[in-house]
Every structure is written in structure tokens, then in C-alpha cells.
Amino acid sequence: MTFKADDFIWIDFEAFGGPLDLKAAGTFRYVAAASTRALVLAYAIGNAPVLTWHADGAILDWDNAPGELRAAFERGATFAAWNASFDAAVWNYATLGFPFLAPERIIDPMVQAGVSNLPTDLERASRALGGAGKQKDGKKLIRLFSIEGASPSEHPAEWERFLTYACQDIGAMREVYRRTRPLPLEEWQQYWAFEHINRRGVTLDMPYVRRAAALVVEDAVAINRRLVELTDGAVTRVTQAKNIATWLHDSLTDATMREILTVGVLTDDDDDDDETDPQKLSIERDRVARVLAMLDAKHANGGLSPGEARAHEAATLRLYGAGAAPKKFARLEAQQVDGVLRGQYRFAGAGQTGRLTSRGAQIQNLTRDVLGDDGAAESPLVAAIAKGCDYATLVAANPVDMPATRKLALIVRPALVAAPGKLFVWSDWSAIEARVTDAS
């Protein structure tokens, strides 16, 4: 069994969230905010024309819902929305009196587009199929009404354009669905199961998360301060990749180490044999790690010069200080609602294999290395942070020779805890990329 385009109620919400950034807050934190409200619902029942329902900028109330929409819902029709988890969350939590929309009542054409190797951005997917794309002033209108909260009565022309914009997404979504391979019911059942997981969420150890996030901020300040000292002001922030690459290259006397940081080969200028093309330098993680390995080997076999010792410390700070893992604590804190993190998984996000991927805090992609021998140093440090330890305690914690930022990167996983009376169950797709490639 597969669904047909005329089986659905096609919907697309436009909501007001004020200054709350949807990408930073995540869907569930966004819709849970008291200020967030559904402004417009563009909808189409089956192949019927697209209509809009709005309340002149006020929150949508089910008591005032169009009769055909109410009737379609009551007869059990299935809904369809691009990035359906967002629209379902708006339906359930940013409206008044709406009947609950269960995962089994909605499908996501974005999933079907991705499985069909189309972009998962609606405009790009539509254009790939020959569509016209989105309305050019759409982003400007979203800012006006969804962020700035402008009154429709004070901007009537723009409001009409905003309603038109909402309708166009329904048309584009319907066309993409019609022209891609329909997914069988079995796959939508898997999608619904993952949506239940997304809505249930995972519990966080909030005292630990909050203190760890604050320590990450303190550590960033300390790293930048130390880089200024090491480089005599040539580098002021760990994110200054170009400045760090130049300083490291100039500080290393070993030609092999310098070559590791160099991209490409210098070539003679055709007009002047004395001139060469500018060197391009890179401090990608693998390059920095190779330089550090060589410096470690040299240290073990006779020691480093003062300049090499400074280069080793600066490279270490860059390798770990610019990583994304410690910053996950801030993302966890920003996206949780009442200590629960929801909406973190994207069904069939990897289109080639069909496996899920992560969004938001990327909890599917957490560092697996452990802190200390067999992870023995993890529990004491996690407990200390949860109790509110200061930055000096973090620096002094075992392993004492490991940068604080690296310690934090290795202890993100303990932020996720089982709710009272629950257990974590671990599973994975074993070598799924290799298996799918082999099968094809």
C-alpha cells in the first residue's frame, strides 16, 4: 500500500516566534515558548485548490477552523507537510484547542524527496524538477511577520504577499510528492516510530549540562588568552585558522612538518624564475594531528626546542579548542524543554542508506573515546561538574596532562541520562554504508 496525493490534507504553517531563533532553539523549544503562535495555515484537501486560514495575526483557534478542514480531520484523513515534525509541533503546541495530531496522522514528503535523491530543501527540490522555486520576497516577509511581529492591518499589501507565499509551498510540495517514488506503508510506519522517539525525547542531567556549558565558555576565554601569549599576539582566537596556520608554519624549523601544513606544490612563475606562487596553508585536523605526532616523537627522542614546545601547545589548543564536541553542552541547554531534549533525529537523513541522522545537538555523533584508562577518570569529573566545580578543578582533574577542552569533549555522553524507572537501550546499524554498497 502507498499513499496517493489526493489522500492527504496538505498543510504548511507560518508562525510567529519573535526573537527566538528556530535553528538555535530547535523545534520543540521554539513551539513551547509562550510567545510562539501559529499565524497562518495554508492547506489543501487532496487535489483541491490551496486555501489559507488566519486570524489577522492572532493565534489560530480550532473553534474558528474552516468547516472542510474540521471535517477532513474528523474523518481520519492523513496530513502531509514538508519537514512534518515542525508543522505537527506547531499544530499541537502553538495553537488553541487543536485536536492532537499523532505521528500516525502525518507523513513527510521531504523524506520521500530525500530517498529519491532530491534535495531536502523544498525550493531546491522543486527547482530540480523544473519548478519555479520560492517567492523572491519570502524571506523578507517572514522577517516582517514571523520575527518582527508586524500587524497585518498596518501592512496589508505585504500580508497578502505573505499569504501567497504560504500557498506556493503547498503547490511545490504536492508536485514533488507526485513526481517521486512513493514510499510503501511499511517505511512510513518506521517513520512514525521514529517520530514517537523524537516526541518522547531523552532526559538530560541539567545541573551537569548547565555547569559544563559554563565551563566551556571559561575554557574558550582561557584558550584564546594562552594563544595570545604563545604567539605574541599573532593569534587572538582559536578560530583564526589562517593566522594559526601561518604562525605554526613559520615557527616550525623541520621542513617535513612545514610541508604537512602546505597545500599543493610551489611552482615557478613563467616570467620570473625568482618568483613563486603564494603558499596555501591548511590546519585541517588530520594535518595538525600529524604535526603533533611528529613533535611528540621528537620530544621522546631528545626533546623540543622552546619554539617547538610553543608550537606543540598552540597546535594542541587548535586541535581540541576548535572542535564542536564541547559546544554541544550549550546546544543541549538551549534546546531542552523542562530537562528533556526532543526532536533530535531525522528519519532517512542519509538518503543513500536510509539510516537516520541527527539534527540539533547531534546526539547520534558523540565522541566515543573515554576519559582516562578505561574511562576511570570520567565519573569523578562528571560528579564534580554536576556539583558546580570551578574551572581550576577541571584543569587539575585527571588526566592532568590533557587540555580542559579535550576533557569536556570526552564527557558529553553522560549528559544524557535515563528517566526514572527507565533504561537506555543501545543499537546501531553495523557498517551500513559498506553493506548497502555491497548489496547494490
Protein Blocks (a to p, Z undefined) as FASTA:
>chain_A
ZZdfklpccddddddebjadfklnommlmmmpmkbccfbdcddehjbccddddeehiacd
fklgcfklmmmmmnopacddehkllmmmmmmmmcghiacddfklpccfklmmmmnopafb
fklmmmmnopabjafklmmmmmmmmmnopafklmmmlmmmmmmmmmmmmmmmmmmmmmpc
cddfklmmmmmmmmmmmmnopaddfklmmmmmmmmmmmmmmmmmmmmmmnnomambfklm
mlmmmmmmmmpmblklmmmmpgcjddddfklmkbccdddddfdfklmmmmmmmmmmmmmn
npaafklmmmmmmmmmmmmmmpmklmmmmmmmmmpgghiaehkbcehklmmnopacdehj
opmlccfbdedjehlmmmmmmmmmmnopafklmmmpccfkbcfklmmmmmmmmmpccdeh
iacdddddehklmmmmmmZZ
